[in-house]
Amino acid sequence: MRMQMALRQIDFTAAPRRTAPALQPQTMDETLALKRRDWLLDVQERQRALSPYASGLLTADNLSGEDFLHNFYAPGRPVLIRGAMAGWPALDRWTPDYLADAIGDAVIEYQGGRASAQDYELKKEKHRQRAPFRRFIDLARKGGNDAYLTANNSATNAPALAPLQADLGHMDAYLTRAPGMLWIGGAGTFTPLHFDLTNNLLAQVTGTKRVILIPPSQTHRLAHKSHVFSEVRDVTNEARLKLYPQARDVLRHEVLLTPGDALFIPIGWWHQVRSESFSTMLTYTGFHWANAGHEGYPAG
Ligand SMILES: O=C(O)CCC(=O)C(=O)O
């Protein structure tokens, strides 16, 4: 993976960071400036497409921390890492039965009532519900998108789910020992198209998830309005594509996450995630390197 090239070090002083200016109504000049920016992003993507190594989604086995930093984390490029979770007891243990027995009837929080709403991610506070863990696992076994224990429930669930920590290992090459955030759901959970305000490592433990990743250069095709969400919601849904035809030809990578896979999603990369089976996953943001991109994000 490491490139055999001489690196000419050029002195580089980063510009001081400014807080984002408040958004103002657009003038004609600003519209033209945005068009020019989007033109350049398209030209750059066409240039990257000349090389599958530059434009494709790379998979790496047993990637060292140094190679991860230089080739993926710093450039903000996704990578599917295989082998980093080898030996984690959870990979063999975390079936619905095992989880239900380990946590029993301790009350946990999850996101509920999702099937009857489209904006369940944007309005996540409204969807917080509680149940004994065993009952939640029964809901997840049934499948569907209605009940999903997500990263958003992590802080509340930390004491109840603490016994599961003993089944997890560490990815010391990339991450500090800060705990991950757990996701548990059935076949059919769906997280609509959005990007995160931090770099993220998704660590799949049980089952499979299909992830669609879209580079930040495609933002102008994705009807980005509320917070970090795309109005398109699902780039595989024909009805949504009819409403947002500019999203039809969006550049995208599709990844099937299987147990033991870790997927690095850099800040700003759009993604949507669908579970294909009962699934457990952790997301980590405690990298060894700066990860505070969310500071200064223009809200709205
Ligand atoms: O696994 C999922 O359903 C969503 C994960 C995700 O989008 C994230 O961690 O940002």
The ligand as an SDF file (V2000), in Angstrom:
LIG
                    3D

 10  9  0  0  0  0  0  0  0  0999 V2000
  -25.9230    1.5560   10.2300 O   0  0  0  0  0  0  0  0  0  0  0  0
  -26.7550    2.4280   10.0690 C   0  0  0  0  0  0  0  0  0  0  0  0
  -27.9630    2.1910    9.9660 O   0  0  0  0  0  0  0  0  0  0  0  0
  -26.3170    3.8790    9.9280 C   0  0  0  0  0  0  0  0  0  0  0  0
  -24.9030    4.1660   10.3080 C   0  0  0  0  0  0  0  0  0  0  0  0
  -24.5610    5.5850    9.9490 C   0  0  0  0  0  0  0  0  0  0  0  0
  -25.1180    6.1440    9.0340 O   0  0  0  0  0  0  0  0  0  0  0  0
  -23.5720    6.3440   10.6860 C   0  0  0  0  0  0  0  0  0  0  0  0
  -22.9600    5.8320   11.6260 O   0  0  0  0  0  0  0  0  0  0  0  0
  -23.3810    7.5280   10.3380 O   0  0  0  0  0  0  0  0  0  0  0  0
  1  2  2  0
  2  3  1  0
  2  4  1  0
  4  5  1  0
  5  6  1  0
  6  7  2  0
  6  8  1  0
  8  9  2  0
  8 10  1  0
M  END
$$$$
